[in-house]
Amino acid sequence: MENSRFSREYRSKQCLNCGTPLDLEDRYCHYCGQLNSNKKLSFRDFFNEFFGSLFSYDSRLYRTLNTLIFKPGKISSEYIQGKRTKYANPFRFYLSISIIFFLLYGLSSQLNFDDENDIAITNIENKDGERDYSDIKLLSENKLDSLGFLDKSVAKVEIYMAYQHSHHQESTSKALQNLEHHSTFYNKWLYKRAIAAENVIENPYNFTLYAIGKLPFVIFFFIPIFTLILWLTYGRTNYSYMEHLVFAFHSQTMLFFLMNIGLIFKWTTGSNLATNLLLIGYTIYLFQALRKFYKQSIVKTFIKFVFLNVIFVILAITTTGLAVLASFAVY
């Protein structure tokens, strides 16, 4: 230890990181926590610091996972009580687990779609001739003026799909000119959505992959809304919105963690049984987490648990629907 960076001979009277005055007895800066040492960084010191930080994070990661999995609600309670150093940051941990999930899910979907695409392409080629637009009249804009806005928009999409089906190479402006439709921003946007609709019909798998890629953003904005529901449901507790948010992050992290395990089992066994069992297990886990974190009776927790699940399903369906529509709008 004599030649170590911890040795007294290398200590300084000022922190090299933040400039705080120090004593020679101070091993660490009492302001920023950096080691009080002016020794030049050696190869050994560099790797000692690297592995020291790595094992320190690993121990926090293990403690976080262990508490999260086996003691529902405890990690959220301890975190908001101030016991934060021994656990991973809830948001960062949620982000890490969810990124792993979407990477695994995207890879799994891509592998499945690659296998299914050959069948889909064959079916599309067989059915392509069956799509008949001959009954759709290519009416000019003037002839559509008698229709309401919504009916007119639907009629335009049908006309644009029928027209571009046989005029793939034509530009949007040229197509609108030939159809005698005004070259407005809205008409151009509708025509491009008609092209997108044709592409989705011809290859729905590409659109599905595209929509899946947007899910992380959707879920990221979904959590604050769900937290608001938690806050309103448990309005009589002393928890602030941010403390409810910590619980929401931990519960969603657990869901993604279980889904990751389910995906791995699906890869190895080809069955969704493990995923279904894990989801059933998660409902039990969430009930226990709500009971432990909010410290209410079994009856109260059960009523609120059912209510929250109904709201969760409604929000999930609504959010997913809006996400699909938004994805299609920019596809």
C-alpha positions in Angstrom: 0.0 0.0 0.0 3.1 2.3 0.3 3.0 3.1 -3.4 -0.7 3.1 -3.5 -2.8 6.2 -4.5 -4.2 5.9 -1.0 -0.8 6.6 0.6 -0.5 9.8 2.7 2.5 11.0 0.8 0.3 11.6 -2.3 -2.4 13.6 -0.5 -3.0 17.2 -1.3 -4.3 20.2 0.6 -6.8 20.9 -2.2 -9.2 18.6 -4.0 -8.1 18.3 -7.6 -11.7 17.8 -8.8 -13.6 20.7 -7.1 -10.9 22.8 -5.4 -12.2 22.3 -1.9 -9.5 22.8 0.8 -8.5 19.5 2.5 -6.5 18.2 5.4 -3.7 15.7 4.8 -5.7 13.3 7.0 -8.6 13.4 4.5 -8.6 10.3 2.3 -11.6 11.7 0.3 -12.9 15.1 -0.5 -15.8 15.8 1.9 -17.5 17.9 -0.8 -17.4 15.8 -4.0 -16.2 12.4 -2.7 -13.1 12.1 -4.9 -10.0 10.3 -3.6 -7.5 12.8 -2.2 -4.5 11.9 -4.3 -2.1 13.7 -6.7 -0.3 10.5 -7.7 -0.1 10.2 -11.5 -2.4 7.6 -12.9 -0.6 4.3 -13.5 -1.8 1.2 -15.5 -2.6 -0.6 -12.3 -4.5 2.4 -10.8 -6.6 2.7 -13.9 -7.7 -0.9 -13.8 -8.2 -0.9 -10.0 -10.6 2.1 -10.4 -12.4 0.5 -13.4 -13.0 -2.8 -11.7 -13.8 -1.2 -8.4 -16.5 0.9 -10.0 -17.8 -2.1 -11.9 -18.1 -4.3 -8.8 -19.7 -1.5 -6.9 -22.3 -1.1 -9.6 -22.7 -4.9 -9.8 -23.5 -5.1 -6.1 -26.1 -2.3 -6.4 -27.6 -4.1 -9.4 -27.8 -7.4 -7.5 -29.3 -5.7 -4.5 -31.8 -3.8 -6.7 -32.9 -6.9 -8.6 -33.0 -9.1 -5.5 -35.2 -6.6 -3.6 -37.4 -5.8 -6.6 -38.1 -9.4 -7.4 -38.5 -11.0 -4.0 -39.8 -8.1 -1.9 -42.6 -6.4 -3.8 -43.0 -2.7 -2.9 -40.0 -2.6 -0.5 -37.6 -1.0 -2.9 -39.9 1.8 -3.7 -40.6 2.4 0.1 -36.9 2.4 1.0 -36.0 4.6 -2.0 -38.5 7.4 -1.1 -37.4 7.1 2.6 -33.9 8.2 1.5 -32.1 4.8 1.2 -31.0 5.6 -2.4 -27.2 4.9 -2.5 -27.6 1.1 -2.2 -30.1 0.9 -5.1 -29.9 1.7 -8.8 -31.7 4.9 -9.9 -35.4 3.9 -10.7 -35.6 5.8 -14.0 -32.1 4.6 -15.2 -32.8 1.0 -14.2 -36.3 1.1 -15.9 -34.6 2.5 -19.1 -32.0 -0.2 -19.1 -34.4 -3.1 -18.7 -36.9 -1.6 -21.2 -34.2 -1.1 -23.8 -33.1 -4.7 -23.4 -36.8 -5.8 -23.9 -37.3 -3.8 -27.0 -34.0 -5.0 -28.5 -35.0 -8.6 -27.8 -38.5 -8.1 -29.0 -37.4 -6.3 -32.2 -34.9 -9.1 -32.9 -37.5 -11.8 -32.1 -40.1 -10.0 -34.4 -37.6 -9.7 -37.2 -36.7 -13.4 -37.1 -40.4 -14.3 -37.1 -41.2 -11.9 -39.9 -38.3 -13.1 -42.0 -39.8 -16.6 -41.8 -43.3 -15.4 -42.4 -42.5 -13.0 -45.2 -42.0 -15.7 -47.8 -45.5 -16.9 -47.2 -46.9 -13.4 -47.0 -45.3 -12.4 -50.3 -46.7 -15.5 -52.0 -50.2 -14.7 -50.6 -49.9 -11.1 -51.7 -48.9 -12.0 -55.2 -51.9 -14.4 -55.4 -54.3 -11.8 -54.1 -52.9 -8.8 -55.8 -55.0 -9.3 -58.9 -58.1 -9.8 -56.6 -57.9 -6.2 -55.4 -60.3 -4.5 -57.8 -60.7 -0.8 -57.9 -62.8 -0.7 -61.0 -66.0 0.2 -59.1 -64.4 3.4 -57.7 -65.1 6.4 -59.9 -62.2 8.9 -60.1 -64.2 11.9 -59.4 -62.8 15.4 -59.6 -62.6 17.7 -56.5 -65.6 19.8 -57.7 -67.8 16.7 -57.8 -66.9 15.9 -54.2 -67.8 19.3 -52.9 -71.4 18.3 -51.9 -70.0 15.8 -49.3 -69.1 16.6 -45.7 -65.5 16.9 -44.6 -65.2 13.4 -43.3 -67.1 11.7 -46.1 -65.1 13.7 -48.6 -61.8 12.7 -47.0 -62.7 9.0 -47.1 -63.8 9.3 -50.7 -60.5 11.0 -51.6 -58.5 8.2 -50.0 -60.4 5.6 -52.0 -59.9 7.5 -55.2 -56.2 8.0 -54.5 -55.6 4.4 -53.6 -57.4 3.3 -56.8 -55.4 5.8 -58.9 -52.0 5.2 -57.6 -52.5 1.4 -57.7 -52.1 1.7 -61.5 -49.8 4.8 -61.5 -47.0 3.8 -59.1 -44.4 6.0 -60.8 -46.4 9.2 -60.8 -45.5 12.0 -58.5 -48.1 13.3 -56.0 -48.4 16.7 -57.7 -48.9 15.1 -61.1 -51.4 12.6 -59.8 -53.5 15.4 -58.2 -53.4 17.4 -61.4 -54.6 14.5 -63.5 -57.4 13.8 -61.0 -58.4 17.5 -61.1 -57.8 17.8 -57.3 -56.4 20.9 -55.7 -52.7 20.7 -54.9 -53.2 21.6 -51.3 -51.1 20.4 -48.3 -54.0 18.3 -47.1 -54.6 16.6 -50.4 -50.9 15.8 -50.8 -50.8 14.4 -47.3 -53.9 12.2 -48.1 -52.4 11.0 -51.3 -49.2 9.9 -49.5 -51.3 8.2 -46.8 -53.1 6.3 -49.7 -49.6 5.2 -50.9 -48.8 4.1 -47.3 -52.0 2.2 -47.0 -51.2 0.3 -50.2 -47.7 -0.5 -48.8 -49.2 -1.7 -45.5 -51.7 -4.0 -47.4 -48.8 -5.3 -49.6 -46.4 -5.8 -46.7 -48.0 -5.4 -43.2 -44.9 -6.8 -41.5 -42.7 -3.8 -42.3 -45.3 -1.5 -40.9 -45.6 -3.7 -37.7 -41.8 -3.4 -37.2 -42.0 0.3 -37.8 -44.8 0.7 -35.2 -42.9 -1.5 -32.7 -40.0 0.9 -33.0 -42.2 3.7 -31.7 -43.4 1.8 -28.7 -40.6 2.8 -26.3 -41.7 6.5 -26.8 -45.3 5.6 -26.3 -44.7 3.7 -23.0 -42.4 6.5 -21.8 -45.2 9.0 -22.0 -47.7 6.4 -20.8 -46.1 6.0 -17.4 -46.7 9.6 -16.2 -50.3 9.3 -17.1 -50.6 6.0 -15.2 -48.8 7.7 -12.3 -51.5 10.4 -12.3 -54.1 7.7 -11.9 -52.2 6.2 -9.0 -51.9 9.6 -7.4 -55.7 10.1 -7.7 -56.5 6.6 -6.6 -54.4 6.9 -3.5 -55.1 10.6 -2.9 -55.4 10.2 0.8 -51.9 9.0 1.3 -49.0 11.4 2.0 -47.1 10.4 -1.1 -46.3 13.1 -3.7 -46.6 12.6 -7.4 -42.9 11.9 -7.8 -43.1 9.2 -5.1 -45.9 7.5 -6.9 -43.7 7.8 -10.1 -40.9 5.9 -8.3 -43.4 3.1 -7.6 -44.6 3.2 -11.2 -41.1 2.9 -12.6 -40.3 -0.1 -10.3 -43.5 -1.9 -11.2 -43.0 -1.4 -14.9 -39.4 -2.4 -14.6 -40.5 -5.7 -13.1 -43.0 -6.2 -15.9 -40.2 -5.7 -18.6 -37.9 -7.9 -16.6 -40.4 -10.8 -16.7 -41.1 -10.2 -20.3 -37.4 -10.5 -21.1 -37.4 -13.9 -19.4 -40.5 -14.8 -21.4 -38.9 -13.9 -24.7 -35.8 -15.9 -23.9 -38.0 -19.0 -23.0 -39.9 -18.4 -26.2 -36.7 -18.5 -28.2 -35.5 -21.7 -26.6 -38.8 -23.6 -26.5 -40.9 -21.9 -29.2 -43.8 -21.6 -26.8 -45.6 -18.6 -25.2 -46.5 -20.7 -22.1 -43.7 -19.2 -20.0 -44.7 -15.6 -21.0 -48.4 -16.3 -20.1 -47.4 -17.8 -16.7 -45.1 -14.9 -15.9 -47.8 -12.4 -16.7 -50.2 -14.2 -14.3 -47.4 -14.1 -11.8 -47.0 -10.4 -12.4 -50.6 -9.7 -11.5 -50.0 -11.4 -8.1 -46.7 -9.5 -7.7 -48.4 -6.1 -8.5 -51.2 -6.8 -5.9 -48.5 -7.5 -3.3 -46.5 -4.4 -4.3 -49.5 -2.1 -4.0 -50.4 -3.6 -0.6 -46.9 -3.3 0.8 -46.1 0.2 -0.6 -49.4 1.9 0.2 -49.9 -0.1 3.4 -53.7 -0.6 3.1 -55.9 -3.6 3.9 -56.4 -6.6 1.5 -59.9 -5.5 0.7 -59.1 -1.9 -0.1 -56.0 -3.0 -2.1 -58.0 -5.6 -4.1 -60.7 -3.0 -5.0 -58.1 -0.5 -6.1 -56.1 -3.2 -7.8 -59.1 -4.2 -10.0 -59.9 -0.5 -10.7 -56.3 0.2 -11.7 -56.1 -2.8 -14.0 -59.3 -1.7 -15.8 -57.9 1.8 -16.2 -54.6 0.3 -17.3 -56.2 -1.8 -20.0 -58.3 1.1 -21.3 -55.2 3.4 -21.3 -53.1 0.7 -23.0 -55.6 0.1 -25.7 -56.2 3.8 -26.3 -52.5 4.6 -26.3 -51.7 1.7 -28.6 -54.4 2.8 -31.0 -53.2 6.4 -31.0 -49.6 5.1 -31.5 -50.6 3.0 -34.5 -52.5 6.0 -36.0 -49.6 8.3 -35.4 -47.2 5.8 -36.9 -49.4 5.4 -40.0 -49.6 9.2 -40.2 -45.8 9.5 -40.7 -45.1 6.1 -42.3 
